[in-house]
Amino acid sequence: MSGQINALEEAMGEQLFERQGRRLVLTETGRMVYGYADEIFALGRELVDAVGGRPTAPALKLVVGIADVVPKLIVRPLHLQGHCAR
């Protein structure tokens, strides 16, 4: 697997992972590449479903966040009204 990662990094001309102790962690570029790869694989699954005659509805993903600088007095009422999920 490390050979494939090295080949991908070489093809991209960027480092996708950085070593932190014994772990590998995605770099900022690695996170961007991961996002594209995730979309590519989702499209591939959709293609397989379409060829197989199964209905295809692209999965929708919505990610919403609140910055730490927003005062808790504003955030807390939103959470209590059920607009926030953890």
Helices and strands as residue ranges (DSSP letters): H 2-12, E 17-20, E 23-26, H 28-51, H 72-80
